[in-house]
Amino acid sequence: MRPELPPLEKYVELLRDIWDSRMLSNFGKYAQLFESRAQQQVGTPRVRSVANADIGLVIALAALDLPEGGEAIVPSFTFNSTVNAIVWNRLTPVFADIDPATFNLDPAEVERLIGPRTVVVAGTHVFGNPCDADAVRAAARGLPVVYDAAHAFGSRYRGRAVGTLGDLEVFSFSGTKLVTSAEGGLVAASRDDLVRRVEYLRAYGFQGDYESHLVGVNGKISELNAALGALTVEMVEAAVDKRHSLAAGYREHLGEVAEVGFQLVDPRDRSTHKDFAIVCQRDRDGLERRLAAAEIQTKRYFRPAHTMRAYARYATGPLPRTEDLYRRILCLPIFNELPLEDVGLIAGLVREHFRAG
């Protein structure tokens, strides 16, 4: 991964303005600009900035005012942040298996696991591939749905922007994302009352009067980060287009390799392809070593949460589809500035590896 950045002189121009104003934080000019440009992209005014997506996830769940000890259905195939936010809110994660084609939360698993103690469903748009939001909503039976949309700023589901699919959705703008503010995030909410709670929760629980109405945190994004985000958020459409061309290149070069499969993206949807994964029918580890020897970085992503020490007490048994995918998945290089010819080079090494085997 290599983040794409705007021209330095554009950022320096904004930094000079910040230096002159001495306004470094507290939801200033550039936090508001970052939010307004993101609102235009997502198509809703109910988008608010936060220091990072981890804080955003904690705040999103806290905004729902869920009862302590309630159960949160969550895929095990997700980044640690999703589960951490559940535990920080004193909820109990209930790990669900995935749809092995899309890598996302299986709505049938939600139906199977939902019970009298379930208070929320938390899905992840894996690698920017939108969850089947309509099916998840139906399976949730009226319970709130929160999405970890860290990878999905710019994704669309059936023509609707990610950020408008759940009760709350949280985007990441960290340095590994499609567009970045170095560190930062956004919380998108479905209702005005939830937006208001997010505003309180991200600002110590108060709004200007120093009296905490809610138990909040310091979730403020700095003006330095927000200024960068205000520039990069406008780059997202070009970034998505580039990712699509790179993903299409990988699929074209590897489409006839029997040992390689791909994540399924519904043709009605749009993924950001924040990561590009192949699913190896055999010898994933050997391919990993082969690419490493050629100085090509890969990643096994995600490690199933239910197998981690921190969450072991919440595991109730194996999740065969999640575990099988993790044994076979390998994420290949994909970033906005990756030349298409390098995609061909990397794919060629993958082809050679399986031919040799």
N, C-alpha and C positions, 0 to 999 in steps of 0.2 A: 504494500500500500504506500502511496505517496500522495499527500494532499495537494489539490490544485488551489492556488492562491491568486487573488486579483493582482493587477499591477501594483508594485510597491508604492509608487508615487500617489496612487489613489488613496491607499491606506494612510500614508504619511499626511496627506491633506486633512483627513479626518482626525488624525492624532494631534495635529497642530491646533485644531479647533478645541479638542478636549483639553490640551495643555493650557490654552488661553482661558478656558472656562473654569478650570480646576474642578470640574464636576466629574468625578471618577466612578461614581456608582449611584445607588438610590434611584434607579429607574429614570435616568436622565434622558437627554435628547436622543442618544443613539440606541438605548434600550427600546425607546418608543418607536424609533425608525425601524429597528430590527423587527419588532412585533408587527408594525403596520405592513411591512413588505411581506412578511410571512402570512399575515391574514389574507392578503391579496392572492397569494399562491394557493393557500388551502381553501379559500372561498368562504371564510367565516370570520366574524370579528372576535370570536371567543378564543383567541390564541394569546398566551402570555409567556414571557421569557422567564427563564430560571438559570441558575448558575451552571447546572449540568443536568443531564437526563436522569441520573440517579436520584438527585434531590427532587426532580420532577415526578418520578414514579412514587416516591415516598409521599409527596404532597398530593398527588392524584388520588391515591388510595385513602389518605387522611381526609380529603375533601368529601368523601362519601360517608364519613362518620359511621364506620362499620363496627359492630360489637366485637370487643376483644375476645379472642379465641375462636372466632368464626373461621370457616374454611374457605380457602381461595383455590379454585381449580386452576392449575397452571401447567403448561407443557414443561417436561423435563428438558426438552431440546430448546434451550434458550440461554441467553447470557445470564451470568450470576446476578446482575442488577435486578432482574425481574423478581427473582426469589428473595433477594435481600430486602427489597421494598415491602414485600408481603410480611416478612418476619419482623422488620422494624415497626410495622403497624400492629404487631402482636396478633397477627392472624396465622393460621396454620396452613401451609401449602399442601395441596393434594395434587400429586404429580400425575399428569395425563400423558398418554401416548400420542403419537403424531400420525398424520396422514403421510405415509412414506413417499408419496409422489410429490406433494407440495412442500414437505418438511414442516408444515404448520400444525397447530392444534387441530385434532380431529373432532368435529362436532359430535360425532357418535360417542366419543369418550366423555364429553361434557354431559351428555344424556345419561351415560352409565354411572358417572361419579357424583352427580348432583344429589344432594340429600338435605335433610332438615337443618344441618349446620352450615350449609353452603351460603355464603353471603356475597360472593363476587366471582366472576370468571375473568382471568387475566391471560390474554393471548399475546403472541409475538408475531409480527409480520417478518418472517425469517428471510434475511438477505434482501428485504424490501418487497418480497412477494406477499401481496395482501392475503390475510386470512379470508375464508369464506364467511364474511361478516353476517350475511343474512342467516346462514345456517347456524352460526354460533349464537346469534341473538335469539333465534327460535329455541335452541337447545337450552339457553340460560333461563328460560321460563320467567322472564320478567326481572331477574336479578341484574344488577349493573354489570357492564362489560367494560373492562379497561384494557387498552392495548399498549404494549411496549412497541412503539413505532420508531425505535432508535434508527433503524436502517431505511425508513420508508418515507422520508420527506421527498415528495415528488411522485410517490406511487399513487395508483388509482385502482379502485375496485368498481367494476361495472359502470365506469364513467364518473364515479364519485371519488373525490380526493380523500386519501388517507388523512385522518384528522377530523373527519366527519362521520366515522363509522361506529365508534364506541361512545360510552358516556364520557370517557376521558381517554386521550391518547397522548403519548409523550415521545417527542422527537429528540434525537441527539445531534449536536453540532460539534462533537469532539473531532480531534485531528484525523481520525480514521474514516470519517463519514464523507458522503458524496460532496456536500458543501459544508464548510466548517467555520466556526468562530474560535478555533483553538480549543476552548472549553466553553460549553454552553448548551442550552436546551430550550425546548418549547413545550408547553402544556396546552393542548386543545380540548375544550370542553363543549358539551352538547347543550348546556343550559346556562342561563344567566346566573342562577344561584350558585352553580358549581364554579363559574368563573370568579364570582365574588369570594368564595371560600379559598380558591387558589391564591387570589390577591392577598388575602390575610395570611394564609399559611406560609407564603414565600417571604413574608416581611415581618417575622417575629410574632405574628398574630395580631398586629395592629395596623392601623391606617392613619398615620399622622398625629395621633393623640398619645402615643406611647403607652396606651392601655391595651394589653393583649386580650382580645375577644376570643381568640382560639390559641391553642398551644402550637405556635409556629416555629419556624427555623429561619436562618439566614439563607435564603435562596436567591439572592440578588445576583444578576449577571453584571460584571463590571462594564463600564463604558468602553474600555479597550477591546474586550471580547465582542460586545454588541456592535461596535463599529465595523469590525471584521465581518461579523455575521450579516450586517446590513448590506455589505458589498457582495458577499458570496451567495446569499439567498436568491439574488437575481440571476445567478449563474446556473440554477438548478435545471432548467429545461435543457440547456446545452449539455449539461453534465449527464442527464438521463439519456439524451440522444447518443452521446459518446459511449456510455455503458452498453446501450443496446447494440451498437455496432460491434463492440468488443465481444459481447456475449454471442452475437450472431456469428462472429468469426470463429470462436471456439467451437460452437455447435457445427458449423460447416466443416471445419478441419477434423473434428472428432466424431462426426455423425455416423460414420461407417465402422467405427471401432467397437466391436461387439462387447468388449470388456468395460465400456464406459457408458454410464447413464447420466441424466441431468435432472435438475429440479423442474417440476412441471409448473408453468405459469399459465393460468387460464387465458385463452386468447382474448377474452373480454376485459382483462385486467392489464395493468402496467406495473412492472417491477422496476425498482431502481437498480437492481443488480449490484447492490453495495458489495456483495461478495459473489464470486462465481465458483460453484462447487461442481465437481464431478463425483459420481458414485461408482467406485471400482468393483467389478464383479470378482476380482481376485487381485492379490499382491499389491494392495494399497501402500503398504509400508515399503516395499521394494521400489515402487514408483517415487515415493517421497524421497528415498535415498538417492535415486537416480537424478532427480531434479536438484536436490541439494548439492550434489557433486558438480552440477553445472551452474551453481550459484544462483539458483532460482528458488525464491522463498515460497513455501506453501504453508498451509495451516490446517490442522484437524479441528473443525469448528462445527458445533459446540460440544464440549464435554458434557454428558448428561448430568443434570443437577442432582438427580436422585442417587448418583454414585459418589457424590462429593462428601467429604467428612463433615463439613459444616451443616449439611442437610440430611445426614444419615438417619437421624431420629424421625424424620418425616417420611422416609421411604417405606412403602408397604409391600413391595414386591417388584419383580422384574417388569420392564417395559420393553418388550421384545423388538418392536419396530424402531424405537429410539436407539436402543443398544446396537441393533444391526446397522442402522445408518451410520452411527459413530464409528463403527469398525471399518466402514468402507468409504467414508467421505474424505475428500481432499479439496481444499480451496486453492485455486490457482491465482496468480497475480491478475488483478484487474484494478485499474485506477485511470482517472480521466486523461492523464498524459501518456498512457501506455501506447506506443506505436502499434498499429495493426500488424506490422511485419513481425513484431515480437510475439504476438499471439500465434502467428504461424510457426515461429521457432519453438515456442513452448509446446504447442500441440504436436509438432513433429517429434519432439522427444518422448511425448506420451505414446504416440503411435509406435515409435521404434521400441519402446520398452515392452509393450504388449506383443509386438511381433517377435521380439527376441525370446519372450517367455513361452 
